[in-house]
Amino acid sequence: MTSTTDSMPSRRGFLGGSAKTLSSAGLVAMMGSGAALGFQSGGNPEQDVQLLNAAIALEHEGIAAYTIAAGSGLLAPEVVNIGVIFRGHHREHRDELIRAVETLGGMPVAAESDAHYAEALNAGSLQNQADVLRLAYGLEVGAANAYLGLIPSLSTTEQHQLAARMAGDEAFHAAILGNAIGEAIPTAGLMFG
Amino acid sequence: MTRMTCHLPPARRWALAMTAVIASMAAGFTPAAAQDGAEANPLLTGDLTRGERLYRQRCAACHALDVNRAGPSHRGVVGREAGTVSGYRYTAALRDSGLIWTPEALDEWLANPPAMVPGTSMGVRIPNAQARADIITWLAEQTDPASETD
């Protein structure tokens, strides 16, 4: 299981001692991608930290789900390869969310063990590849909807954009998985959110 | 909005909650007033089949009936005091809210959780009042067998 804080630089301590002497332009330059994405304090940082942490928890579970699936022995090698790519997307989501929380001065929520997630997802009931794909499809549909439902609760345009981009990724995953399990193409539009 | 501060013994609190739930269900419940884009439609009747599907699509990314995931388990949620599922780490905001999850309270919650309980980690909104009614109707059927008496 990948640590929730691997490769994540802590900027808060550094900023705590330096911010008073820096211009806002200097701060943006030094804060790097988090600031570039616009995660400076504004709106309601404490509330945003809570909401973004819930999204991190969701991504932790998604990463674990693909790890559990890849190691289940139920998937064909080419399916494992696709799952590993999807897991990489979720790791990128997690890392962006962690960066956002840290930039707001919050503490990112840690991942639970894979065993915890396996139990929560009832992974023991999965019997074959189709079962695994159906589980993944449901999780991805839910994640796309969750991000879309989260957008109006977040404070800043940049957070809205990040959540929308993640929703797009989840919808992409759902479309691939839905096709694999033979889900009918929805006849109505606006199928998420 | 239904917001109840609980300083009552557990048995009386439960009885009070169930009275509110039963009264609400008997009359049909009135969803929360429109806020932040949420629709305001009075006296919507929920549909169980749609509610199950919507729960899977809108809630099951984070929730399950019987296990805590990113969000707390939901079996028996209607009528329950907020912030009381065993083993789930709630925000202080929700744990101390004093809310009882009546259908009306759930409707307001699902329309805009942070507006109802500032500081909550639940941010997913369901702006469509009929969708909320369907989900709440289905949740009301997912009772906890341990709490049922014969």
Interface residues (C-beta under 8 A of the other chain):
Chain A: E46 Q47 Q50 L51 N53 A54 A57 L58 E61 E119 A120 L121 N122 G138 L139 V141 G142 A143 N145 A146 G149 L150 P152 S153 L154
Chain B: D36 G37 R56 Q57 R58 C59 A60 A61 C62 A64 V67 N68 R69 A70 G71 T91 A93 N112 P113 P114 P118 G119 T120 S121 M122 G123 V124 R125 I126 P127
